[in-house]
Amino acid sequence: MAFQQRIKAASRAAAIHLGGSVVVAVLAAALVFGLWFPYPYRELAGGRELFLLIIAVDVICGPLLTMVLYNPAKPRAELWRDLGLVVLIQLAALGYGLHVVWQARPVYLVQEVDRFKVVSMPDLDPVELAKLPAPLRSGWLKGPMTVAIRTPKDNDERQRVMFESVQGGRDYAERPEFYLPYEGAA
């Protein structure tokens, strides 16, 4: 009988924890899909699958750990410590997951000569990004920006980029030094 009461109480605590986890997941989804991966970037850059993996692990593990650890026979201080630790671990995992999603986010939609290319953060050199003018820089509260690219200054620059891209290096779209505001250059 005591075991059934413990399971019943633990199930109720896990359900409450699940509800809180779902609320936090919805808020995280609003940030990720509203700002970092708006439509159609979530399909183009794979943000939806990455986010769903992170959230699924986070939303399942927290309530599951709560169900395992919750015991109404424990002293209140010990119970709060255990559940607080579960929530802390869950928030740390969510923070790390959101950091990974932020690092993988699409930053630019680059208009090359005859097409648009989505460029994600890992494709770019942070040193070159820092040299961009302020309106072209990415940030926490900026979604993907549309930019154009300038033509190479001379034939030597054109050949250097061409040979580097053929050897597995970066093409024009991955080189921020070629970026121009889209409005004036398109």
C-alpha positions, 0 to 999 in steps of 0.5 A, a space after each residue: 500500500 505504501 509503495 502505491 501511495 509513493 508511486 501516486 505521489 511521484 506521478 503527480 509530482 512528475 506531471 507537475 514537473 512535466 507541465 512546467 517543462 512544457 511551458 519552458 519548452 514553448 518559451 524556448 521554441 518561441 525564441 528559436 523559431 521566432 528569432 533564430 530559425 524563422 520559416 523557412 530557415 528551420 527547414 533549410 538549416 535543420 534547426 527544427 530537428 536539432 531543437 526537437 532533439 534537445 527539447 525531447 531529452 530535456 522535457 522527458 528527463 526532468 519529469 522522469 528524474 522527479 518521478 524516481 526521486 520523489 518520495 513523500 516520506 523524505 524530509 521536506 528539506 531533502 525533497 526540495 534539495 533533490 528536486 532543486 538539483 533536478 531542475 538545476 541540471 535540467 536548466 543547465 542542459 537546456 542552456 547548453 542545448 540553446 547555446 548549441 542551437 544558437 551556434 548552428 543558427 543561420 546568420 545570413 541569406 547571401 545573394 550570390 550572382 544567380 542564387 541565394 545561399 543560407 550561411 550558418 554561424 559555423 561557416 564563418 570566421 569570427 575575426 572577419 565577422 568582427 570587421 563588418 560594419 555594425 548594421 551587418 553584424 549578427 547578434 543574440 536578438 537578430 535573425 538571419 539577415 539578407 546580404 549581397 556580395 561585391 564583385 572581386 576587386 581584381 583578377 588576383 582576388 577572384 583567382 584566390 577565392 576560386 582556388 581556395 573554394 575548389 580546395 575545400 575552402 570558403 566560397 564568396 558566401 562564406 567570406 564576410 569581407 565580400 558582404 554588402 547591404 542587400 538593399 543597395 546592392 541587389 
